[in-house]
Amino acid sequence: MRYKYTAADANGKVTEGILEAENTGAVLESLSAKGLKPVSIAPIKEIAVKTKRVFGQSVTVTDKVFLTKYLALMLKVGTDLLTAINILIDNFDKAILKSLLTEIRSNLEKGQPFYQSFSAYPRYFSPVFVNLVKAGEASGNLANVFQNLSVTLEKEHELQGRIKSAMIYPAILFGLSALILIFLVTFALPRIAGVFLGGGFNPPAFSRIVFSVGLFLEQYIAVFLILLAFLAVGGWLFFAKTLAGKKTVSALLNSVPVVRGVVKKIALQRFASTFGVLMKAGLPILDALEITADAVAQPSIKESLRRVARNGVAKGLTIGEAFNREKTFPSVVTNLVAISEKAGHLDEVLNTLADFYDSEISVSIKNLVAFVEPVMLILIGAVIGLIALAILVPIYQLVSQF
């Protein structure tokens, strides 16, 4: 069992620490052997739950920001890693984080590397995160690595927030429009269709087709909604959880002209941010390029980075020369990489590039939303107009007969 103690030495200096012992008596004996006089001893409640088994919880970007920020702060003021982890365990309330930190502490006590605990959870901690911690641990520069990580994660979280905020209005518009259409097609249209088709009046062929669709959907609305729910869940599982689905989404996004520009800028921002922080942490160039390639979702940039690493830098070319051979990157990126490499401050220029593309993404997203909104309104208006036309034409013909 683990005990937290406060004790004073012969000079009256108070120290705190944690000991592994069978009971309180063993703790007292250990303190006495060290020449310490105990002030207080308290058992530490262990958290037995494993991180992977905490149901309904996950490690969010916000959690990682707080974790890295607090670790950076404590390590900078001279707190040793094990004590910093213990402080975080005492102060975090979220079960999954307590469990993760407890596992990290256990691994550290067994002499395992710090980064290894994070690598066991690839769902929460990316290869970039793990390799940065590994580099910081190897160089003895964990405080700065965690500081850089917290800044990078904050920017990533902010970017995700801006994208989600921009998509809220189109999503609400689409949802309300879908509800209105379902109401029209399954409730209003079938009743109007019943009046026309059952009253001995022969509407135009176009109206009869629309009325038949309405009557069919009214009769099988339950089956239709269940099928729609299954398609929605199945589509989400396929496109969000499978590699083939993600590739399909990526190909679709890259085929739409307006969206393609935004996707590429997001990929370039991720490239500059990730490569810059890896270079600053002191990772070997080839490793940094390979890790960055895995972090970038855009296929063309991913493949370009791999060629830069494997066919360029690995074969003796400079980074600038290897980038200049790739046409995927804009000329501003390749030129800045080449110039900054010669000047010896590549990581700083990459961070500047990341900030530049960050602002470009904000403008592009606003333009995308400004384009999507009227397109959605036109499509929705066209469908509603179609239904209205199918109703108004037979009414006009009926009235004109009198």
BELRA-V815123 format. One record per helix or strand of 3 or more residues. SS is the DSSP state (H for helix, E for strand). FROM is the first residue (numbers start at 0). LEN is the number of residues. Records with the same first field share a line. If there is no record, write none. Layout:
BEGIN
SS->FROM-LEN + FROM-LEN
END
This chain:
BEGIN
E->1-7 + 13-7 + 36-7
H->23-10 + 50-3 + 60-16 + 80-11 + 94-15 + 113-6 + 126-13 + 141-56 + 204-15 + 220-21 + 242-13 + 256-24 + 284-11 + 298-17 + 318-6 + 330-13 + 345-55
END
